[in-house]
Amino acid sequence: MKKPCLLTFDYELFFKESGTPQACLLAPTYDLLTLLDKTGGKVTFFIDALYLRRLQEAREHAETYAWIESQIKTMVEKGHRIELHLHPHWLDATWNTSKESWDFPSYEHYAIQTLPQDKIRKIIYDCTELLNGIARTVQYDYQVKAYRAGGWCVDPFEKIATALLNAGIMVDSSVIPGFIMSGTTHHADYSDINPTAFYRFDHDLRDAAPNGQFIEIPVNCYKETVKNKLTNVLSRNIHRLSSRPYGDGLGLSIIARRTILGKLYSFLTRQANLQLYSLDGYVNFQSLRKNLDNSLLDFITIVAHPKSLTKSSLRAIELLGKKGYKLHSFEYIYDKRD
């Protein structure tokens, strides 16, 4: 039996140079939804709700908001899940009229935990209700149940736990077991969390509790040899056309600037060889299939972003369906929990 796969897509713009919603969100998601109609798979979209809030605030963005709202409704109509994703630096973003794109003058609030407690509660509640309101025009009893922190920055979880419960959210999917991120904006250390498909916890996501209030659905990883890394780099260069992303923006790095020697050391170390199950960019399907089949986990959670999808990504999703892998949304877990 093939490994069940939970496909998740962070529905967001870029955060160095924002790019356009047409290229980063609407076009790739349309093609993805069309493909999923054919394969029969269901997925989960983590919607960057503070971006939607910013669109709502200005009349000049009304048309863009309407397009995105319509696409989110389509996701729900087709049986996919929409869940909460937050990038709080949208609070400081400004619209650049001449460039027709967003500027991000500050990343001070990249992690929501940098905000006062009352503001955290309000943002989480209001943004959850925004998504619920959109979804309930399609499914009257829809409830957002899961959260993914922007940039995986969910620590300290205690600062957001009560706010999530108050909004009806009892599932988190921000942890990457074994990963360490230390950049100008990203700060997260999950090196002390062991690989697992999911687990329960209370207010400390490092302290598993069988009857915990929260469920963690980590984004899973696999170990990649240096040989395979080099092979994938070569393949990506050979297949340049199928490796070109839909998005037209520029992203932030999750690691700090390094010297050439530092990059080489990182390339050869265990941390560098721990790779996310991801459908972003060029996807070597044979390598993906091998790592899925070799995993000891009951199911695998895979991450991707519409902005970073490529022809290669869509082909990999199509092949997953054809080869018998079951593609699930988070309903797969909700059904087990209930």
N, C-alpha and C positions, 0 to 999 in steps of 0.2 A: 504494500500500500504506500502511495506517495505521501510525502510530508504535507500536512495542511500549511498554507501560507497566509498570514495576515498582512495584506498590502496596505500601507499607510502613505498618504500624500500630504505634505505640508503646503497648503495653498497660500502662497505669499509672494511678494515681490523680492527683489534683491535689496541689500542694505548698505552697499557702498555707492553704487549707481543704480537707482531703483528699477530702471527699465519700464516698459509700458505694460498695462494690464492685458492689452490685446495679445502681446507676444508671450508674456510670462504666465498668464493665467487662462484667459479665455480660449485661445487657439489650442494649446496643448491639452487642456482638460476636455475640450470638445472631441478631439481625436481619441483621447483615452476613454471617454464614456462610450463613444461609438464602437471602439474595439471591445470593451467589456460587454456591450450588448451582444456581440458575436460569440465571445468566449463563455458568457454566463457567469463570470466572476463578480464578486462583490468586494468593495474596498471601503476604507475609511479616509475621509478628508478632514484634516485638521485646519480649520479656517482661521486665518489671522484676523480676529474680530476687531482689534483696534484700528486696523487699516479700514475696515468697513465703517467704523465710527467716524474716522476722519473724512471719508467720502460723504457721509451724511451731513457733515457740518457746513459744507459749502455748496451753494447752488451750481457752481461751475463743474462740480463732480457728479451732479445728479444722474447724468446719462450713464457714466461709468458704474455708479452704484446700481442702477437699474439692470445693467447687463450682468453684473456679478451676482446680484440677488436672484435673477432669473436662472443663472447657471447653478446656483446652490439649490434652488427649488428642484431643478432637473435631477441633481444628485439624489435627493430624497425620493423623488418620483420613481427613480430607477432602482430603489432599494438599497442604496449605499448609505453609509453613516456619515454625518457631519458632527465634528466635535470641536472643542475649544482649543485654540492656539493663540498665544499672546506674545507680542513683541512690544514691550512698553516704551521703547525709544520712539514709537510713533507719536507719543505725547509731545515730543520736541521737534517733530518733523515739520518742514515748511514746503509749500508748493512753489516751485520755480517756474513762473509763467513763461519766461523766455525760452527755457529748455524743455518746458512741458514735462517735467519730471519732479520727483521729490528729492529734497536735500535733507540730510541728517546731520545737523550741526553738533549734536551731542549724543553719545552713547552712555551717558551717566546712568540712565535707567534701563539699560539693556536687560537686566534681571529685575523682575517685578519686586523682589525682596528689598530692593533699595528704596522703595516707596514707603510712606507711612502706612500703618496698619489699616486705618479707616479708608484710605484710598485704594489699598489692595482689595479690601472687601467690596467696595463699590465697583471697581473695574471688573472683577471676576463675576459679580452678580449681573451687572448691566450687560456685559458682553455675552454671557450665557443666555440671558433673556432675549438679546438681539437675535442670536442664532435660533433659539427656540421659536421666536416669533415668525421667522422666515420659514422654518420647517413645518410649523403648525398650519400654515396655509395649504400644505399638502397632506400632512398627517396630523390630525387634530390633537393627539396625545403625545406628540414627539417630545422627548426629553434628552438634552445633551447630557452625556454621562461621563465623558472622559476629557482629560486635559493633557496637553503637551506644552512644556515650557519652551519659549523661544531660545534657540541656541543651546537647548538641553540644560539650561541653568535653573534647576528646580530646588537646589539647596539654598538655605535651610528650609526643608519642607514644612517644618512646624509653623513658619510664618504665613503659610497659605492654606494650611489644612482646614481650619475652621471656615474660611471663606469658600473653599471648594465644597465642603459639606453643605453650607448654607445655600449654595447654588444648585444643589442636587447632584454634584459630581463626586463619584467615589472610585474613579479609575484614573491612574496616571500612566503616561507612556513617555517619560522623559529620560529614563535611565539607560545608559549604554554600559553594561557590565564589562569591567576591565579597562575602560577608557579613561584617559586623562586629557583634559583640554585646558590650555593656558595661553590665551592670546590677549589682544588689547581689549576685547569685549567678552570673550568666552572664558569662563572659569568654572570648571567642574572636574571632580575627581571621583570616579566610580571604580577605581582599581580594587577596592575592597569588597565589591559585590560580585558574587559568583554567577556564572551563566545559568540562566533558567528561562523557562517559557513564560511563567507568571508566578506571583506570590502575593500573599496578603500581608498587610502591615497596618500599624496605627499612625502615629504622628512622626515616627522615625523610619524612613524608607530603608535604612540599613538593618532594621530589627524586624525580621520576619515574624509574624504572629498568625497562627492558624485561623483565628477568628477576628482578624483585624478589620477595621472599618474600610480600609482602602485596598484596592488591587493594583499592583504594579504589573504592567505589560511592557517589559523592556524591549528596546530595539536590539536585535541579536547580532552577534559578530562571529567571525570565524578566523582562524589563523591562516595566513597566507605566506608561503615561502618566498624568499627573495627571487628564486627562479620564476615563480608564477607572476610575481609583481613585474618583473622585467618583460615577461611574455605579454602581459596585458598592456604594458606601455607600448610595446612594439605593435600589438594588434590595433590599439587605438590610433596610432599614427598611420597605419595602413588603411584603416577604415575611417578616414577623416570625415567623409560626407555623412555617414550614418552616425557619427559621433558628435555632430553639430547640435547644440541644444536649441530648443525653441526660444528660450528667454533672451532678451536683448539688454540685460543689465549686468552688473558686476557685484560679486558677493564679497563678504568679509571673510578673512581667514580665521580659522579656529585655533591657530597656533601663532606664537610670536615670531617676529622676524629672526632668521637664523643665518649663520655664516655657511659657506659651502661645505666646510668640514662638519658643521652641525647638522646640515641636511643629510650628509652621507651617513653620519652616525645614526641619525633617526631612522633612515631608510633600512639600516641593518639591524635595528633593535627590535625587541619583542613588541613594544608599543606600536611601532610603525607597521608591524606585520599583523596587527589585529585590525581586521577590516569589517566594516558594516555590511550587512546584507542590504544592498542598495540597488536601485534601478536607475539611478542618475547617471548621465553621461554614457560612455561606451560600456555595454554589458557583454562580457564573454559568457554566453549561455552555457557552454559545456562546463566551464569553471563553476558557474552558479549552481548548475544542476548537481555537480559532484559534491559541492559543499553542503547543499541541502540534504542530499542523500546520506552523507557521512555524519550529519549532526545527530547527537543523542537526545535532543530536545523533542518534546511531543509535537510542537509546532514552531514555526519560525515567523517572527515579525520583521517585515522588510520595510525600509523607508525609501521615499523618493519625493521629488518636488516637481510639480508641473513645469516650472520654469527651467528645470534641468533635464527634462525628458528629451530623448533623441529618437531617431528612427530605430536605433539599436535597442533602446528601452522598450518601445512598443512591440518590437519583434520578440523580445524576451518574454514579455507578458503573454503574447499570443502562444509562444512555445510552451510556457508553463501550463496553459490550459490544454494544449494539444497532447502534452506528455502525461497528462493525468493528475497534475497537481491541483488541489482544490484551493481556490482563491476566496478568502473570507474577509468580511468586515469584522469589526469588534463584536458584532452580534454573536459570533462564535463563542466568545468568552461570556457575554451576558447570558446566553442560554445555559452555559455550564454553571454560572453563578446562581441563576434563578432556579 
